[in-house]
Structure formats: structure tokens, C-alpha cells
Amino acid sequence: MRKPATSAAGFSGFDDVETPHGWNPLTLATFASLWSASVCNWPLWRAMGALPELNATRGFIFMLAFGGIIFCATLLLLSLAAWARSIKVVIAVFLISAALCAHFMGSYGVVIDPTMMLNVVQTDVRESRDLVGWPMLFSVLLLAVLPMIFLSRLPVRRLNLRAQCGRNLLAVVLSCAVMFALVMASFADLSSTMRNHKTMRYLINPLNAYFGLVVNAVQANAKPKGPPQAVGLDAKLVRAANTKPPLLLLVVGETARADHFSLNGYARPTNPQLAALGVTSFREVTSCGTNTAASLPCMFSHLGKRAFEARERDHENLLDVLQRAGLAVLWLDNQSGCKGLCERVPNASASVPVAANRPLPAGLCDNGECLDAALLHDLEARLSALPEARRAQGVVIVLHHMGSHGPAYFKRSPPDRKPFLPECTNSALQKCEPATLISAYDNSIAYTDHVLGSSIAWLKANASAFDAQMLYVSDHGESLGENNLYLHGLPFAVAPRAQKHVPMIFWQGATSGSATLPTTCLEGLRDTAFSHDNLFHTVLGLVGVTAAEYQKPLDAFASCRVQ
Ligand SMILES: [Zn+2]
């Protein structure tokens, strides 16, 4: 008679039961692989079922073969961990990850590729907790906890090491053989589907997530160790005699899409403050990536998108060059950090008061999460705290916005700054009326407009000592339900324009002498195609820093500069 593996305490069944009877760990791995390949892959099957070319019987047979390939690949992986002591824990971790991935892919239309996994690894609790909700817990309960309860009740048979090793090896070989046979049998459909719908491979759950983790680990390992390669070793500040030191607020926006800015022609008045402040909005700017982890380091690099993505080692960035030229630099963050960009320059978090006796005002920060106006609170004190000799040369302050970070757009604007109501207050975006979802998002853009307006007011207050300028550019855009896509992070090549078309806005004070850029000339560049590739060179141009890496053709405003 089989000895029951579990006690009444449920998952205590993960403890090994030393018995010659019971189920071989490989059988449990087979059950889990079947469950994972079929049920946990519902977003993949839904996406494939919607492809017109897979509608006929042949398409159905191909999907069955594709399911078989996923089953074999999953079993191959789990066979490596099919030991009596470990199999239930491994399956639990595997199914929980599959349930989470299925939820995000199925609900938001995202896919999980290596850059998405990099973003997941680099995020923080504050940023990600809006994604947690009942629908996610329901997915974990249904796709992971229920099968785990079933599996936890099965007694596991324990064989000696050699016998289990032999069986596991056999399972690996068989999985490979069947997978190879299925790939060969369905090759024509498989290759055309994978070629025409590249994102399908990133829906294979949860192998996509593990693949992403491995790719990131391999890439991190392949890079030479040690400090990043220096950039701008010859960086110098060149300032005409009749000019004041520059003060640049470089505002890094979050999840702002250009076509929801009224400055760019959006019908709703989302930019009333900026419109009254004489800013120039550039309407054709493309991001480097479709998520923060991909875009941010690329934006601040001198390499540009193509060379940055092909780089073999890490380099210093724009902030290092500015600091090397003698400027005072500060990264002030209201998000999940600077992704390593600010490691060598002064940096601070907007949620940490500048001094113990200067608490943040009520209503600005709740539960450790701040509205973007917190970036401006006591900014004067943060400026004064920078080294005096550097301040005399000029200052660049990066303000890293929380912007329109989803899915809880409604949290990005305070109750008294919501011009567009009713708004969606549910993080399960597909549950909201599309119009209310757009309103919540537009309120976040209108709040960004207010914060940028306040930033310009702050600059004006400092204009007697500095040549004040503000450059705002978002890291990537956002999908708001078009074609059932939400959030962002689709692979760049297939991402919709909404995820890549970003706002870029420039303001300059009544600057002195030759530092002034003629407004009519800037206005003439409004529809010029720019991208994040231009940022490094444009910022160096704005603050008057020369360096070997500076490329004038990539300086967006160089053509307007009086020589
Ligand atoms: Zn972002």
C-alpha cells in the first residue's frame, strides 16, 4: 500500500518520503509539463488561434505539434531536476512563474523577452506593486496552487542515485528526439509562423522568462569586468565671456506618449501650462527602447541605439562627461533608480527629505511613493549642497519622473489635478471603459505638464545667476488598449508607434549672449526626425561642453546655434 506523502498541513508533501513505492519524480515532471504546455500557455494559444493562417484543420494540427514541442522542451528542463527531494519545489517555482507570466501576457498583451526580463529584474517593489491585484492572485491560484495541491498529495518514489540518473537521462534523450521529430514534421508551418509573427516565441510560457534570465546572465558575464570604459577624457567646458554658467534641468519622463500632448496636436488640453510658457515641442522623436531598462542607459550613451545594443563592454555616460568637464551634476530620482547611470555622480531620491528637519509636505508622498512635484521640493537646498566650485561652472540636474507609469495611471495625479473625469481606477486595465482609461492616462500627462511648468518657474527664480534651460524627453511610450495591447515593452522591431513615439520639449530662459537659441530656428525643427541618439550630443551642446565623442550632426540644436 502506498504511504501518503502529505500531512494535513498540505505542502509538507514537498518533503521527501523515503519509500520504494509511489510515483517517480519524472511522472510528476510529466504532469507538470502537460499542465504548463496546455493550460499555462493560454495566452499563446489565444494569440495563435487568432492568426488567420492557422484557422483551417492544418493550422489546428500545427498547433497540436507546437504544443508537443513546448511539452517536450518543458519536460526536458524539468527532467534535469527530477529528484525525489527537489521535484515538488521545482514544479512549484515553475508553475508560479508560469502563472505570473500568463497573467501579464494574457491581461496586458505584453510578451516576455530578454529586455522585459531585465526590466523585471531591475524594478523595485514600489514600482511593481500596482501590478499586484486579484486577477493576478486568481491566476496563481488557478494555474499554480491547484495543480500543486494535486501534486503535493502524490507520494514520491525514491530510487538510488544511479537508477534515477539513468531515467532522467533517458527522459532528456526522449524529449529531444520527440521534439526533433515534431519540429521536422511541422517545419514549413513552424518556420513561416515564427518568421511572420516573431513575438510568438516570447509567449512560450514560462520558458520565455527563463530564456530571458539566461540571456541576461550570459550577456552580463560576457562583458569585461572592471570599471566601464571612460568617455570624454578630454571633456571641457567652453563658455563665451559674456554668458552666465548654464543650469540645465534634464527631465527624464516616464511612459509619456507624444500623441497625448496637446502641444503636439492632441485634442484634449493636456498641456495648458507649457503652452503658455513658450516652450518648443519636437513632434517626431523616437525612443531607443520600449521599456525603462532598455531606454535609459541607451539615452545617456554616446554610442547611439545601434552601437549601444552591439556594444561589447560598458561605457561611462553623459553624466560622467558633464562631471569631467567640471560641471556640478545631480541625479534626483522619483522612480526605480537610475539603472547604474548615476553611480559616479551625486544622486538622491525625491522620497528622502534633503534634511531631517525638512520633512516632505503632506499629500506629496504616501506609502513611500511620491508625486513628481516632490522632485521640486527643496530643490534649492539640493542645488546649494552641490560643490561650490563646480556650481560656479554650471549645473545639470536630472529629474527622473514617475510620469505616467502604469498600470495605476490614476495614482500619477493628485485629486485636485484631474481635469478629465471619470477616470479608470482599476489596475486591471482591460476591465475599464476605454474612455476612462484614456482619461486616467491624460490626467497623468496633464500633471506632468503642471510639474514641468513648476520646473520652469523654479528655473526662472534661478535665472539671475544662471543661463537656465529645461529639456524634457520621455523614455518610451505606452499602449492604451489599441489592438488589445496595454503597457509597453514589446520588442522594438514589432512594437506599435505608441510605445516608441516620445515627447521632447525644450525651454530656455532669457539667456545671455551667444547661448541663446533663436526660437524661430527651434520652431523650424519641430517636425525633424530626432531620436534618443541625439540626447547625448544635444545636452553637451546646450551646456557648452566639448569632447571627442561629441558629434555635431547629432546635436539636435546645433544648426540653430549662433557661431
Ligand atoms: Zn519607463
Residues whose N, C-alpha, C, O or C-beta is under 5 A from the ligand:
A	BS01	ZN	E254 T255 N291 T292 D475
